[in-house]
Amino acid sequence: MQPLKLLKKYVIDGQIYVSLMGTFLAIFFMLEQKAFRFPTVLLIFITYFSGYLYTKYQGSKKFRSVLIFNFICGIISMILIMMNHHEIRIFKWLVIVTLGLLYNSTFMESSIRKIPFLKVFYVGLTWALINSWLILPEFHFTIFWISMLFVTALVLPFDIRDMKVDEIITFPKLIGVQNTKFLAYSLVFFATVVAIAYLKPQFAVAFFVASVFTFLLIFFSENSNRESYFSFWVESLSGLPFLIQVIISYLS
């Protein structure tokens, strides 16, 4: 049991896992667009990791250390961009970092996270901009909508998890758990339809298979579930299209 506890403490609770899954989703689209570059992958992971640490440790004793760490991450990210990318990507990256700051910052009187119903769409928007704008030479409308719909759906189970402790009105509080699930199903369905219609066949199949697992995990999402159900299993869904694509490539 000790290795599992260490894994949860340093990988899952330490925000490494969610950052890795977000990076996997970006890699999935990079491969589909034949735009894979390791410096870009590193940039994405650093951006996710530092952003989630910033959000998690707001108001805690560790926040000053997190700010110093994030400052170092910012310098590394700028160096990565300047050495490997066009200067336009600096602008794109700064826009996304700013959106992250607006999501949850204690120095702001009202952050996005405190606005009812907006949080789920805002997270979807930020991830979608990374996948469709930051990592590609030009904005990709199709990838934006696939990401936006899919990631927004994945946030809703976490609202189900937190419905008894959330201080703001969320979808589960307003429309109930079952209707929230139906909303998530609809978002995944439309994301899958767009993926099948516009992605290359092998990637469309991978996304479809990932969507089947997504439907199942949304179906079984309950407020009474253990934390690991959400922090590991539901969190894994964003990285599933890439992992399935790897399996398909290996078998073909």
Secondary structure, 3 states (H helix, E strand, C coil): CHHHHHHHHHHHCCCHHHHHHHHHHHHHHHHHCCCCCHHHHHHHHHHHHHHHHHHHCCCCCCHHHHHHHHHHHHHHHHHHHHHHCCCHHHHHHHHHHHHHHHHCCCCCCCCHHHCCCHHHHHHHHHHHHHHHHHCCCCCCHHHHHHHHHHHHHHHHHHHHHCCCCCCCCCHHHHHCHHHHHHHHHHHHHHHHHHHHHHCCHHHHHHHHHHHHHHHHHHHCCCCCCCHHHHHHHHHHHHHHHHHHHHHHHHHC
